[in-house]
Amino acid sequence: MAIPKSLSIAGSDSGGGAGIQADLKTFSAHRVYGASVITSVTAQNTLTVSAIQNISTKVIEKQIEAVMSDIKPHTVKTGMLSTSAIIDTVARSLKKYGVRKLVVDPVMISKSGAVLLERRAVKSLVDKLLPLALVVTPNIPEAEALSGVAIGDIRDMEEAARIIFRMGAKFVVVKGGHLKSSATDIAFDGRFFYYFESVRLKKKNTHGTGCTFSAAIAANLAYGKNPIEAIHAAKQYITNAIKYSYSIGKGHGPVNHFFKF
């Protein structure tokens, strides 16, 4: 079998726990070759995001061209795409290269509360990127912002998933980490709901969980797994990465991407 390859199109986290850094660690932990397109550079640690510098859309486009024309990844995932112009550029490039296995993590707010997606860019995300997605992975605040549904339980998650599905993604995963009950994620394919349950771990080191989970889906898709198999495997991976996380910094530390090793 050819070496599985995945591309992450996302922001850089100087603290190393989220963004491009988390994605590349996740790919490596799955023995997948990882390539990257950096959309923004953040000054970030476990406590806060203190500065953001967006990369020019021309350079973003050239990064995608460089990777797609030579390395030809089997899967692509997106993370922090902070402006309409960046989203438009990424969507146009993904269409140009016929990317079919796309995982969209609709990053909106950092763990520390920093805004990572401009409010006016949400429409571009919905109109331009979600119709290209094989899998989209909003957490509860993101699902609420996309669907307009206030989410307090599993039934609300299901309703939000139905609405987001109509925006074009083929599989919608609404993550339940923000619920007060068990950490149950749900997936919806337009016909059926699938439930991925895990016990709630009392850990504060959860920086980069969304990035890591979506990257794990992309990595498993690169091996040829179907979306539900990939989501299930990614759920198991992120649960263990949280379980075996370690304390780095004074805030929300990172998960342990290499717990298996």
Salt bridges, closest charged atoms under 4 A:
ASP13 OD2 - HIS207 NE2 2.92
ASP23 OD1 - LYS77 NZ 3.14
GLU65 OE1 - LYS62 NZ 3.52
ASP88 OD1 - LYS128 NZ 3.25
GLU118 OE1 - ARG120 NE 3.17
ASP127 OD2 - LYS123 NZ 2.50
GLU158 OE2 - ARG155 NH1 2.83
GLU159 OE1 - ARG162 NH1 3.40
ASP185 OD2 - LYS235 NZ 3.22
